[in-house]
């Protein structure tokens, strides 16, 4: 029972960009420290290529320890971008790209 509660809490804390918005694939992800109007764009802490997959990782727990907040903008090939709320603190965000397909998740 405790494992199920922990899993549910982890899922509630996760933030993600959907891989598609309608038929438009995810093309870019921007992470901002504080509101997007402050223009504090975060760069990935690491970028590595593993086989044919490129993985970028942002360690964002410092944003929360400084009592600030994280904001995510998901950009799509067609239809512009979508702001994704991060309602609970997360430790890291990860963008994976392989053969033109991008997946993004914070947890």
CORCORRA-V53689 format. One record per run of one state. SS is the DSSP state (alpha for helix, beta for strand, coil for the rest). FROM is the first residue (numbers start at 1). LEN is the number of residues. If there is no record, write none. Layout:
BEGIN
SS,FROM,LEN
SS,FROM,LEN
END
This chain:
BEGIN
coil,1,1
alpha,2,12
coil,14,1
beta,15,3
coil,18,2
beta,20,2
coil,22,2
beta,24,10
coil,34,2
alpha,36,3
coil,39,2
beta,41,2
coil,43,3
beta,46,5
coil,51,2
beta,53,7
coil,60,1
alpha,61,5
coil,66,4
beta,70,7
coil,77,4
beta,81,4
coil,85,7
beta,92,7
coil,99,2
beta,101,6
coil,107,1
END
